[in-house]
Amino acid sequence: MDWFNGGLFDNDDVLPLGWEDLDDLTRAAHLYWFDIAPSILGTLSERGLDPAKRGQLGAHYTDRDKIMQIVNPVIVERLPNDWAEVKAQIEDLIDNVPKANQ
């Protein structure tokens, strides 16, 4: 999507993880997180940063309503049209695949 690319995944650098870290992540992945409000996780993440560097990083918790003001017009409202184009391309490719018994 050329219209939405902040370069977050431009490199494949990874954090070093030991066996204990992987064990913690595995246990956390098996927990039921549905009842935890995303705002709590956002606040914890923000408060875990050095307050002096938080502003430099631009790391401030943003509530869902503010995020959706950007996400809706940039992603959500565009997806049906983008998907319709991709779906049409897929259907065209499928229709043009040579048949095995011809």
N, C-alpha and C positions, 0 to 999 in steps of 0.2 A: 504494500500500500504506500505508494509514493507520497500521498497526502498526509501520512501520519507516521513519521519515523524520527524519533528523538535520538537514535543512535545508542540506545541502552545496551543492545546486544552486539555492538560492533566488534568486540573482542571476546575471546573465550577464556579470559582469566577466571580462575576459580579460587575460592578460599581454601586454605589448607584445613582438612578435617582429619581428626584422628578417630580411632575406634570408639572412644568414649563419646565423641561428638555425634558420630553416626548412630550410636545406640540411643542417645538423647533424641535425635531427630526421628528415629524409627518409633520410639515410644510416643512422641508427640503426634506423629502422623496417625496413630491408632486411637487417639482421644477423640471424643465427640465435641467439636468446636462450635456447633450450630447455635448454642445458646449464648455465646459470647459476642457481644456487640462489636462490630469493627471499630467503633470509636474508641473502645477500651484499648484495643491493640495499637491503634494509631497513637493514642496518648502515651502508652508505655514505650513505644518506639521512640517518640519524640523526647520523652524525659530520660531515656537511656543515653542520649547524646550529651556531649559537653555543652553546657549552655552558651559558652563563649563562641563555640564553633557552629552552633545550630543555625544562626543567621547566615553565616558564610556559606553553609551547605544548602540553604533554602529549605531546610527540613522542618517544616511546621505542619502539624496535623491539620488536615482540611476535611471538613465534614462532608457527608455524602451529597447533600443538596448543592454545595458549591462545586464539587467534582462533577456532578451530573449536568451542571450548566455548561461544562465543556464537553463532556463525553457524549451527551445526547446529540448535539448538532454535528460533532466531528465523526462519531462512530455509529451510534445507534440509528440515527435517521438515515445514514448513508448505506447501511448494510443491506436493506432489502433490495435496493437498486443494484448494488455491487453483486449481491448473491444472484439476482436475476440474470445478470450478464454472464457470470461464471457458469450458472446452471445451463444457460443456453449454449455456451461453448462446449460443456461436457456432453450435452445431448447431441450436439452436432458431431462431436468426435465419435460418440457411440453409434450414431446413425451411419457413419462413414467407415466403420471397421469392416474389413472384408469378412464375409461369411465363410465358415470352414467348409461347407458343402457346395460351394459354387464353383 
